[in-house]
Amino acid sequence: MNVRFANKQEIKNWDKHLTTNPDGGNIFASHEFANQKETGGYKARYIWVESLAITVLEKNAPPIGKLWYLPKGPGVKSVEDLDTTVKKIAGFAKSQGVFAIKLESELDISNQPTLESLGYIKARPIIPNPSTITVDISNGLEEVMSDLPQKGRHAIRRAERDGVTTKLVPSTDENCQIMFRLLADTAKGQFGIRSYEYYRTFWQRFESTGLGQLFFAYYEGQIVAGAYAMTLGSKSTYKDGASVRDRSAYGASHLLQWEVIKWAKSKGSSLHDFCGSPPSDSIDDKNHKHYGVGQFKKAFNRTVTDYIGCYDYIIAPLRYKIWTRVGERLAHRLHYYKNHDSYY
């Protein structure tokens, strides 16, 4: 069994190593994402399992021990390889005082029964896209446009006719403040957000390495929508999006997303991930809290992709039992009291 921590030189080139994984790598397993999560109490760990690069975010929860979280990992393509990999990690993790491994691979939801039969425990998702909508952008832009649903094409063209314009903008403090205000307004009653400082450092961190970009849409001289996107390897991700509540410019967010897709293609992306939607069996449920978000993203692809979600693999049963019954809840409360932010 060859499981070890990466050395400094390997960590320096970690994003390149990720793209050689069977899944092609994921931005949420990137070196930049791990560094960002360290601002929230994680410790970033970088591990090799044979030739598989795995990013680990470690939470220390004394006296119970350590919890290892694999964001979008392990980067494998089958449930058999996932189980083999996790069990290899588990032996190594046990020697580091770890009581459980939390994983969030992008395997298809159809693998859930197999995982549960192998003893994995279903857990609440951390990255908010256990279900999502993706768009194949590997073809030319004209073909990508023609493949969009009619609603999406109409919205993009309507916005262009009405004079909406889009622009790639730097993640300056001023632009981050504008984007955050849009995001906070959009989030009301829809979804929770973190602090301004978290978003500012996130947006600026990814931009500084060439992996992230901020976008604004304008109508009659005013900013009416914003988006932040990231790319790694052949996949791009729509991380954050927001718009003014007064929808005076129909299709502004659709046109802005089209600009994101053009940028993503220029960076080598062939698959664009809208990063979250209601699950496939609830996408048209008007009572779902993310119904509006889902309908916007459906304008680019009507098909929802459902992943397995988040699972726990238990290493130390007694300590895991204490964690799930008492420790996790207490850790959440203490962390929020101290940092006013989510534990995970």
C-alpha positions, 0 to 999 in steps of 0.5 A: 500500500503506497499512501503518503503525504505529498512533498513541498514540490508536489504541493506546489504543482498540486493542481496539475497533479489533480488533472491527471486523476481519472475524473480530470480534477475538480476546482473544489479539490484545488490547492487554492480552494484548500488554502481558502478553507484554511481560513475557516479552521481546516488544515490542508493535507495533500495525499498520494494514494498510489498515483491518485492525488487527493486533497484532504481538509482536516478538522481537529476535534479534541478529544474525539480526534480528527475528521478528514474531508475529501472535497469532490474526492476521491477523483475516481470514476467507479464505486469500486475504485472509490471503495478501494481508495478510501480503504487505503486512505483509512489505514493511513488516516488511522495512524494520524488520529482520524476517526472518520473520512467524509467524502463527496465524489461526483459519482452518479446517484445510482451508486448510492445503494452500493455505497450503503451496502459497503457501510458508508453513512449518508451525510449532509452535503457540504459543497452545495451541488449534490445535484447540478446542471452541466453544459457540454461546451466542447463544440464551437460556440455556434453549435453550443448556442444552437444546442441550448433550450429555446428559452435560453437562446431567446433570453440571450438574444433578447438581452443583446437586442435590448442593449445589455452588455457584459464585461470581465472585471478585476476582483478589486475591493470595490468590485467585490463589494458590488458583487457581494451586495448583489449576492446578499440581495439575491440570497434573501429567502433563497440560500445562505451566504458567508461573510463578505471577507470570505467572498472577497478573499475567495474571489481575489485568491482564484483570480490571482492564480488565473483560475477565477474571473468576475463578470458584470452585466450592464443595462442603461449604465447600471450593473444589473447582474454579476457572476464569478466563475472558475476553471480547472483542467477541462471543467469550468464552474459557475461559483456565484451569481446574483442580479438586481431584484428589479428585472428591468433587463430581461435575460441579463443573467443569461447573457452574462452566463453566455459570456462566462461560457465563452471565457471558459472555452478560452481557458480550455474547458469542455464542460461547464458546471452550473454548480447546484440545482434542485434534484431531478425529481424536484426541478419543477417543484414550485415549492422547492426553495431553489425553484427559481435558481433551477429554472434559470439554469434549466434554460441552458440544459433541461437535464439535471445531474444527480451525484451520490452526495456526501458520505462518511466512512467510519474508522473508529466507531465509538468516537464516530458515535460520540461525534454524531451524537454530541461532538459535531453539534457542539463543534458547530455551535462553538465555531459559529459563536467564535467566527459567525460562519459555517463549521464546514 
